[in-house]
């Protein structure tokens, strides 16, 4: 039963057992396992890196399919680009490391993000001025409704900020586990990377400062990757088994995108960011969830000192970054949910803005 515990397969290290556990290492095994579960009409939960997942302490009353497929294939090479295909279960940071070693740019700013490659288009994973939509060519998926393999392009995926049509097909519920996994299960991800050799442009102010270059200038690929890893590690966002600040789902809340008139109610010093998801729309602005949390009175380490309503130090905000909700070694899923609910409600009370969880919640919801 230990093998079946979600706590052993998620970066937050919480979650109860699954009724059935199936580990797959080939694409054929993956599609067959999903089809079998759907034919039997049992709840299905697909897991790979487990970095963006929070499952109830009671576990999952159905079949968990663990994706362990691997492989990077060069599909096509031109004078300027390289088109690659990556198996869904391949560790994402290994793909980034490979691209940097090959002198290919486009995903170097996404270094150190935990989890699998197949999860990146589901979340439209992003950091430091880049997200997966900018390099994605297409993905191959198993369509559970049509019961066949199809290809989806970026347009098909309807990308948003940390969002896609795949993620929107997941329904979080405390009682209904039928939609815990999306309609489309990613089999492989095709990326279009650029041949720039040793240099790449820097498109994020914090990263440019750390690299000591001007925004928009280029820097050595290896230096960009290492600097991103260092920045993430300083925030507890690079997995380390002995560091409880990394026992998390990463950023627990997304940065809210709000109308400009809502942002205008905040103090002048509250960070505001333009965002490419808006396109030509200039009526919205992205805010910093970390700033909102901190300035609502929830500082780094909130929960460690037994603050009112918390869970006796078993879970807390990270001591390095207010956006990460951490397991201090003995937390339950419900402990993490308790801290998240306190923070969300406190931000609403202080700023009138409701933060939205980034991880997929299975069998749990924040307190109403």
C-alpha positions in Angstrom: 0.0 0.0 0.0 3.0 2.3 0.5 3.6 2.3 -3.2 0.0 3.4 -3.7 0.3 6.5 -1.4 0.0 9.8 -3.3 2.3 11.3 -0.6 5.1 9.2 -2.1 4.6 10.6 -5.6 3.9 14.3 -5.0 6.3 17.1 -4.3 4.2 18.3 -1.3 4.5 14.8 0.1 0.9 14.6 1.2 -2.1 12.5 -0.1 -3.7 9.2 0.8 -3.7 5.9 -1.1 -5.2 5.0 -4.5 -7.5 2.0 -4.9 -5.4 0.8 -7.9 -2.0 2.0 -9.1 -0.7 1.4 -12.6 2.8 2.5 -13.7 3.4 2.8 -17.4 6.7 3.2 -19.3 5.4 3.1 -22.9 2.8 5.1 -24.8 0.9 2.0 -25.7 0.7 1.0 -22.0 -0.4 4.5 -21.2 -3.3 4.7 -23.7 -4.4 1.1 -22.7 -4.4 1.9 -19.0 -6.5 5.0 -19.5 -8.9 3.2 -21.9 -9.3 0.3 -19.4 -10.2 2.7 -16.6 -12.7 4.6 -18.7 -14.2 1.4 -20.0 -14.6 0.2 -16.4 -16.1 3.6 -15.5 -13.8 4.1 -12.5 -12.4 7.5 -11.5 -9.0 8.1 -13.1 -6.1 10.2 -11.9 -3.0 10.6 -14.1 0.2 11.4 -12.2 3.8 12.0 -13.4 6.0 14.4 -11.5 3.3 15.2 -8.9 4.5 18.8 -8.6 1.2 20.6 -9.1 -1.2 18.2 -7.3 -2.9 18.2 -3.9 -4.9 15.0 -3.2 -7.1 14.4 -0.2 -5.8 12.5 2.9 -8.5 9.9 2.2 -6.7 9.2 -1.1 -8.2 8.5 -4.5 -11.0 6.0 -4.9 -10.1 4.8 -8.4 -7.1 4.1 -10.7 -4.0 6.2 -10.6 -1.9 5.9 -13.8 1.7 6.9 -13.2 3.4 8.1 -16.4 7.0 7.1 -16.6 7.7 7.4 -20.3 11.0 9.0 -21.4 12.7 10.2 -24.5 13.8 13.3 -26.6 13.5 12.9 -30.4 14.7 15.4 -32.9 11.9 15.6 -35.5 13.3 18.2 -37.9 16.3 20.6 -38.1 16.5 23.7 -40.2 19.1 26.5 -40.5 17.5 28.3 -37.6 15.3 25.9 -35.6 15.1 22.5 -34.2 11.8 20.7 -33.7 11.9 18.2 -30.9 9.4 15.7 -29.5 9.5 14.8 -25.8 7.7 12.0 -24.0 5.2 13.2 -21.5 6.9 11.5 -18.5 10.3 12.9 -19.2 11.6 15.1 -16.4 11.1 18.7 -17.5 14.4 20.1 -16.2 16.3 17.4 -18.0 14.8 18.6 -21.2 15.9 22.2 -20.4 19.4 21.0 -19.5 19.6 19.1 -22.8 18.5 22.1 -24.8 21.1 24.3 -23.2 23.8 21.8 -23.9 22.7 21.7 -27.5 22.8 25.5 -27.9 19.1 25.7 -28.4 17.1 28.6 -26.9 13.5 29.1 -25.8 13.1 27.2 -22.6 16.3 28.1 -20.6 14.3 30.5 -18.3 12.1 27.5 -17.4 15.1 25.8 -15.7 14.5 24.1 -12.3 10.7 23.8 -12.7 9.8 20.4 -11.1 7.6 17.9 -12.8 7.1 16.2 -16.1 7.2 17.5 -19.7 3.5 16.5 -20.2 2.4 18.8 -17.5 3.9 21.9 -19.1 1.1 22.6 -21.7 -1.6 21.7 -19.2 -0.5 24.6 -16.9 1.1 26.7 -19.6 4.1 26.6 -17.3 6.1 29.8 -17.2 8.8 31.8 -15.3 11.1 34.7 -15.8 9.5 36.1 -18.9 8.9 32.8 -20.7 6.1 30.2 -20.9 5.6 27.0 -22.8 3.1 28.6 -25.2 6.0 30.6 -26.8 7.9 27.5 -27.9 5.2 24.9 -28.2 4.7 23.5 -31.7 1.9 20.9 -30.9 1.1 18.1 -28.6 -0.1 14.5 -29.1 -2.8 13.5 -26.7 -5.2 10.6 -26.0 -8.7 12.0 -26.3 -10.7 10.1 -23.7 -14.0 11.2 -25.3 -13.1 10.2 -28.9 -10.9 7.3 -27.7 -8.1 8.0 -30.1 -4.8 9.8 -30.4 -5.1 13.3 -31.8 -2.8 16.3 -32.3 -3.5 19.7 -30.7 -1.8 23.0 -31.6 -1.3 26.0 -29.5 -4.4 27.6 -30.9 -6.4 24.4 -30.0 -5.1 24.6 -26.5 -6.5 28.1 -25.9 -3.6 29.1 -23.6 -4.1 31.6 -20.8 -2.1 32.6 -17.8 -1.2 29.2 -16.2 -4.1 27.8 -18.0 -5.2 25.8 -21.0 -8.3 24.1 -22.4 -6.9 20.9 -20.9 -6.7 22.3 -17.4 -10.2 23.7 -17.7 -11.6 20.2 -18.4 -10.5 19.2 -14.9 -13.2 19.7 -12.3 -12.2 20.0 -8.6 -14.7 18.5 -6.2 -14.6 17.0 -2.7 -17.0 14.3 -3.7 -16.9 13.8 -7.5 -13.7 12.2 -8.6 -14.8 11.5 -12.2 -13.2 14.6 -13.6 -10.0 14.6 -11.6 -8.1 14.1 -14.8 -8.7 16.0 -18.0 -10.4 14.9 -21.2 -7.0 15.0 -23.1 -4.1 13.1 -21.6 -0.7 14.3 -23.0 1.4 11.6 -24.7 4.2 13.8 -26.1 5.1 17.5 -26.4 6.6 19.0 -29.6 8.7 22.1 -29.1 10.3 24.5 -31.7 13.6 25.7 -30.3 16.0 28.3 -31.9 19.6 27.8 -32.9 21.4 30.7 -31.3 24.5 28.9 -30.0 25.9 30.1 -26.7 23.7 33.2 -26.2 20.1 34.0 -25.6 18.1 37.1 -25.0 16.9 38.0 -21.4 13.3 39.1 -21.2 12.6 39.5 -17.4 13.8 42.4 -15.3 14.8 40.4 -12.2 16.7 37.9 -14.3 18.5 40.7 -16.1 19.5 42.3 -12.8 20.9 39.0 -11.5 22.8 38.5 -14.8 24.0 42.2 -14.7 22.8 42.9 -18.2 20.2 45.2 -19.7 16.7 43.9 -20.3 16.6 42.5 -23.8 20.3 42.0 -24.1 21.8 38.5 -24.5 23.7 36.4 -22.1 25.4 33.0 -22.2 22.9 30.1 -22.1 24.7 28.2 -19.4 24.9 31.4 -17.3 21.1 32.1 -17.7 20.3 28.5 -16.7 22.5 28.6 -13.6 21.2 32.0 -12.6 17.6 30.9 -12.9 18.4 27.8 -10.8 20.0 30.0 -8.2 17.1 32.4 -8.1 14.6 29.6 -7.8 16.7 27.9 -5.0 16.8 31.2 -3.1 13.0 31.0 -3.0 12.8 27.3 -2.1 11.6 26.5 -5.6 14.2 23.8 -6.5 13.4 20.4 -5.0 15.7 19.4 -2.1 14.8 16.4 0.1 16.3 17.9 3.2 14.7 21.4 2.8 11.1 21.6 4.0 10.7 24.9 2.1 10.8 22.8 -1.1 8.1 20.3 0.1 5.4 22.2 -1.7 3.4 22.5 -5.0 5.5 25.5 -6.0 3.6 28.7 -6.2 0.2 27.9 -4.6 -1.7 30.9 -5.9 -1.5 32.5 -9.4 -0.8 36.2 -9.8 -4.2 37.8 -10.2 -5.1 39.5 -13.4 -7.5 42.3 -12.6 -9.1 45.3 -14.3 -7.0 48.5 -14.0 -9.7 50.1 -11.9 -9.2 47.4 -9.3 -5.4 47.8 -9.3 -5.9 51.5 -8.8 -7.3 50.8 -5.3 -4.0 49.4 -4.2 -1.1 51.4 -2.8 1.3 52.9 -5.4 4.1 50.5 -4.3 2.0 47.4 -5.1 3.7 45.8 -8.1 1.9 45.8 -11.4 2.9 44.0 -14.5 1.9 44.1 -18.2 1.1 40.5 -19.4 1.2 39.1 -22.9 -2.0 37.1 -22.2 -3.9 40.3 -22.6 -2.9 40.7 -26.2 -4.1 44.1 -27.4 -6.2 44.4 -24.2 -4.8 47.2 -22.0 -7.7 47.2 -19.6 -6.2 44.6 -17.2 -3.0 44.3 -15.2 -1.2 41.5 -13.5 -0.6 41.9 -9.7 1.9 40.1 -7.4 0.2 37.5 -5.3 3.3 37.4 -3.1 3.0 41.1 -2.4 -0.7 40.9 -1.7 -0.2 38.0 0.7 2.8 39.6 2.6 1.0 43.0 2.9 -2.2 41.3 4.2 -0.1 40.2 7.2 0.9 36.7 6.1 4.7 36.8 6.1 7.3 34.2 5.3 7.0 31.3 7.7 3.4 32.1 8.6 2.1 29.1 10.5 5.4 27.9 12.0 4.9 29.8 15.3 1.4 28.6 16.0 -0.4 31.7 14.8 -4.1 31.7 15.6 -6.1 29.3 13.5 -3.0 27.5 12.1 -2.0 23.9 12.5 0.8 23.8 15.1 3.6 24.2 12.7 3.0 21.2 10.6 2.4 23.4 7.5 3.3 27.0 6.8 4.2 29.5 4.2 7.7 29.0 3.1 10.4 30.8 5.0 11.8 31.9 1.7 8.8 32.9 -0.4 5.2 33.7 0.6 3.7 32.1 -2.5 4.8 28.6 -1.5 2.7 26.5 0.9 5.0 24.0 2.6 4.8 20.7 4.4 7.2 21.0 7.4 7.7 17.2 7.6 4.5 15.8 9.1 1.7 17.8 7.4 -1.5 16.4 6.0 -3.3 17.7 2.9 -5.9 19.2 5.2 -3.1 21.1 7.1 -2.0 22.7 3.8 -5.6 23.5 2.9 -6.1 25.2 6.3 -3.2 27.5 5.8 -4.2 28.2 2.2 -7.7 29.1 3.3 -6.5 31.5 6.0 -4.2 33.2 3.5 -6.9 33.5 0.7 -9.5 34.8 3.1 -7.1 37.3 4.6 -6.2 38.7 1.2 -9.9 39.1 0.4 -10.5 40.9 3.7 -7.5 43.2 3.2 -7.6 43.9 -0.6 -10.9 42.6 -1.9 -9.1 40.3 -4.3 -9.6 36.5 -4.3 -6.5 34.5 -5.0 -6.9 31.4 -7.2 -5.0 28.2 -6.4 -2.6 27.0 -9.1 -2.3 23.3 -8.2 -5.0 20.8 -9.2 -7.0 20.0 -6.0 -8.4 16.4 -5.9 -10.9 15.6 -3.2 -10.3 18.8 -1.4 -11.3 22.5 -1.6 -10.3 25.6 0.2 -12.6 26.5 3.1 -15.8 28.3 2.1 
